[in-house]
Amino acid sequence: MGAFHSRADDNYIRHLAKKTGFSVEQVEILHRRFKQLSRDEDTLQRGHLYGIPDLESNPIRTQIVAAFFDKRNFDKDSPQGTVQEIGFEQFLTVMSHFRPLKLRMTEEQREQLRMEKLQFLFNMYDLDNDGKISLEEYRHVVYELLSQNPQIGNESAAIADAAMLEAARICMGQMEPDEVYEGITFQDFLKMWTGIDIETKMHVRFLKMDNTTLCK
């Protein structure tokens, strides 16, 4: 399936557009990109994504690539776990978590998109896929994000430590001496991101998409 062209394909495109929130045109653009990345195969493997030039210098490249093969991000009814390869519909579903805000959205639609993005981000932090983010997992991702920034340099470890302590303060509050903190839950994670505009920060630039097209 090198391109969409039949009536059945047209119906499939409309189905995917409705499912993911992309327009028909955006689905077609992303399909062309999928076929380019997969070298015209029907499935995509991790190695294909590792070959994207814009991802080479991304400090959390490993987490981004892993997100495409994490079942939580494309099949809510499936048991947790990972797969070795994905088809176009799975790829598109994951990409929908990066879609930007449309010009005309209701508050309910904005809130739904925000929750989807935060759940996706939570899954990226939850490295061992156990439904909770340990403070060490949180510190690791923060450190990875900062460590390659030349303006921060050697301060990245200290900032990551401070971020971990702040996360603990927000999520744990005042604990009793005999309490054991088992990890950051999704509800805790929502508290940590209160007031942060995640809706406009997650985008598809690393796939060389035309954002002016994607925002229509």
C-alpha positions as CSV (number, residue, x, y, z in Angstrom):
1,M,0.0,0.0,0.0
2,G,2.2,2.8,-1.3
3,A,-0.5,5.4,-1.2
4,F,-4.2,5.8,-0.6
5,H,-6.2,5.8,-3.8
6,S,-9.3,3.5,-3.7
7,R,-12.7,4.2,-2.3
8,A,-12.0,1.7,0.5
9,D,-8.8,3.7,1.2
10,D,-10.9,6.9,1.3
11,N,-13.2,5.4,3.9
12,Y,-10.2,4.2,5.9
13,I,-8.7,7.7,5.8
14,R,-11.9,9.2,7.1
15,H,-12.1,6.6,9.9
16,L,-8.5,7.4,10.9
17,A,-9.1,11.1,10.8
18,K,-12.2,10.8,13.1
19,K,-10.3,8.5,15.4
20,T,-7.2,10.6,15.8
21,G,-8.4,14.2,15.4
22,F,-6.2,14.8,12.3
23,S,-7.7,16.1,9.1
24,V,-7.9,13.8,6.0
25,E,-5.0,15.8,4.5
26,Q,-2.9,15.4,7.6
27,V,-3.5,11.6,7.6
28,E,-2.3,11.5,4.0
29,I,0.8,13.5,4.9
30,L,1.6,11.2,7.8
31,H,1.0,8.2,5.7
32,R,3.7,9.4,3.2
33,R,6.1,10.0,6.1
34,F,5.3,6.5,7.6
35,K,6.1,4.9,4.2
36,Q,9.3,6.9,3.9
37,L,10.4,5.9,7.4
38,S,9.6,2.3,7.0
39,R,11.2,2.2,3.5
40,D,7.9,1.4,1.9
41,E,7.1,-1.5,4.2
42,D,3.7,-2.0,6.0
43,T,5.3,-2.0,9.5
44,L,7.7,0.3,11.3
45,Q,10.5,-0.9,13.6
46,R,12.5,1.0,16.2
47,G,15.6,1.2,14.0
48,H,13.6,3.1,11.4
49,L,12.8,5.9,14.0
50,Y,16.4,5.9,15.3
51,G,17.4,7.0,11.8
52,I,15.6,10.3,12.0
53,P,18.2,13.1,11.9
54,D,16.3,15.4,14.2
55,L,16.1,12.8,16.9
56,E,19.8,12.1,17.0
57,S,20.5,15.0,19.3
58,N,17.3,14.7,21.3
59,P,18.3,13.9,24.9
60,I,15.2,11.7,25.4
61,R,15.4,10.0,22.0
62,T,15.2,6.5,23.6
63,Q,12.0,7.4,25.4
64,I,10.4,9.0,22.4
65,V,11.1,6.0,20.2
66,A,10.0,3.6,22.9
67,A,6.7,5.5,23.1
68,F,5.7,4.4,19.6
69,F,6.0,0.7,20.6
70,D,4.3,1.0,24.0
71,K,0.8,-0.6,23.9
72,R,-0.5,2.0,26.3
73,N,-0.2,4.7,23.7
74,F,-2.2,3.1,20.9
75,D,-4.5,0.4,22.4
76,K,-6.2,1.3,25.6
77,D,-7.9,-2.2,25.8
78,S,-4.7,-4.1,25.4
79,P,-2.6,-5.5,28.3
80,Q,0.5,-3.4,29.1
81,G,3.7,-4.2,27.3
82,T,5.6,-3.4,24.2
83,V,5.6,-4.6,20.6
84,Q,8.5,-5.0,18.1
85,E,6.8,-3.3,15.2
86,I,3.7,-1.2,14.5
87,G,1.4,-0.5,11.5
88,F,0.3,2.8,10.2
89,E,-2.8,3.0,12.4
90,Q,-0.8,2.5,15.5
91,F,1.8,5.0,14.3
92,L,-0.9,7.6,13.6
93,T,-2.5,7.0,17.0
94,V,0.7,7.7,18.8
95,M,1.3,10.8,16.5
96,S,-2.1,12.1,17.5
97,H,-0.7,12.7,21.0
98,F,1.6,15.3,19.4
99,R,-1.1,17.1,17.4
100,P,-1.3,20.8,18.1
101,L,-4.4,22.7,19.2
102,K,-6.9,23.6,16.5
103,L,-7.9,27.2,16.1
104,R,-11.5,26.5,17.2
105,M,-11.8,24.1,20.1
106,T,-14.2,24.0,23.0
107,E,-12.9,24.0,26.6
108,E,-13.9,20.4,26.9
109,Q,-11.9,19.5,23.7
110,R,-8.9,21.4,25.0
111,E,-9.1,19.6,28.4
112,Q,-9.4,16.2,26.7
113,L,-6.4,16.9,24.5
114,R,-4.4,18.1,27.6
115,M,-5.3,14.9,29.4
116,E,-4.2,12.7,26.5
117,K,-0.9,14.5,26.2
118,L,-0.2,14.3,29.9
119,Q,-1.1,10.5,30.0
120,F,1.3,10.0,27.1
121,L,4.0,12.0,28.9
122,F,3.4,10.1,32.1
123,N,3.9,6.8,30.2
124,M,7.2,8.1,28.9
125,Y,8.4,8.8,32.4
126,D,7.1,5.5,33.7
127,L,10.1,3.6,32.4
128,D,9.3,0.2,33.9
129,N,5.6,0.3,32.8
130,D,4.2,-0.3,36.3
131,G,1.7,2.6,36.4
132,K,3.8,4.7,38.7
133,I,6.8,6.9,38.3
134,S,9.5,6.4,40.9
135,L,11.3,9.5,42.0
136,E,14.5,8.0,40.5
137,E,12.7,7.6,37.1
138,Y,11.5,11.2,37.3
139,R,15.0,12.4,38.1
140,H,16.5,10.3,35.3
141,V,14.3,11.9,32.6
142,V,14.8,15.4,33.9
143,Y,18.6,14.8,33.9
144,E,18.5,13.5,30.4
145,L,16.5,16.5,29.2
146,L,19.1,18.9,30.7
147,S,22.4,17.1,30.4
148,Q,23.0,18.0,26.7
149,N,22.1,21.6,27.1
150,P,25.4,23.6,26.8
151,Q,23.9,26.5,28.8
152,I,23.3,24.3,31.8
153,G,26.4,22.1,31.6
154,N,27.4,20.6,35.0
155,E,24.4,22.0,36.8
156,S,22.0,19.5,35.2
157,A,22.6,16.9,38.0
158,A,21.8,19.5,40.7
159,I,18.7,20.7,38.9
160,A,17.5,17.2,38.4
161,D,18.0,16.6,42.1
162,A,16.0,19.7,43.0
163,A,13.3,18.7,40.5
164,M,13.0,15.3,42.2
165,L,12.7,16.9,45.7
166,E,10.1,19.3,44.4
167,A,8.1,16.4,42.9
168,A,8.3,14.6,46.2
169,R,7.1,17.7,48.0
170,I,4.1,18.2,45.7
171,C,3.1,14.6,45.6
172,M,3.9,13.4,49.1
173,G,3.1,16.4,51.2
174,Q,3.3,15.8,54.9
175,M,3.9,12.0,55.4
176,E,3.8,10.1,58.6
177,P,7.1,8.6,59.8
178,D,6.0,5.0,59.0
179,E,4.6,5.8,55.5
180,V,6.5,4.6,52.4
181,Y,6.1,6.5,49.2
182,E,5.6,4.1,46.3
183,G,5.7,6.4,43.4
184,I,4.1,9.3,41.5
185,T,0.6,8.3,40.4
186,F,-1.1,9.9,37.4
187,Q,-3.1,12.1,39.7
188,D,0.1,13.2,41.3
189,F,1.5,13.9,37.9
190,L,-1.4,16.1,37.0
191,K,-0.7,18.2,40.1
192,M,2.9,18.6,39.0
193,W,1.8,19.9,35.6
194,T,-0.8,22.4,36.9
195,G,-0.4,25.7,35.1
196,I,2.1,24.4,32.5
197,D,0.9,24.7,28.9
198,I,1.6,21.2,27.7
199,E,-0.9,21.5,24.9
200,T,1.4,23.7,22.7
201,K,4.7,22.1,23.7
202,M,4.2,18.6,22.3
203,H,4.4,18.8,18.5
204,V,5.7,16.8,15.5
205,R,8.6,18.9,14.5
206,F,11.1,16.0,14.9
207,L,9.3,14.3,12.0
208,K,9.9,17.2,9.7
209,M,6.1,17.9,9.3
210,D,4.9,21.2,8.0
211,N,3.3,22.7,11.2
212,T,1.4,25.3,9.1
213,T,-0.4,22.4,7.4
214,L,-0.9,20.5,10.6
215,C,-2.5,23.4,12.4
216,K,-5.3,23.9,9.8
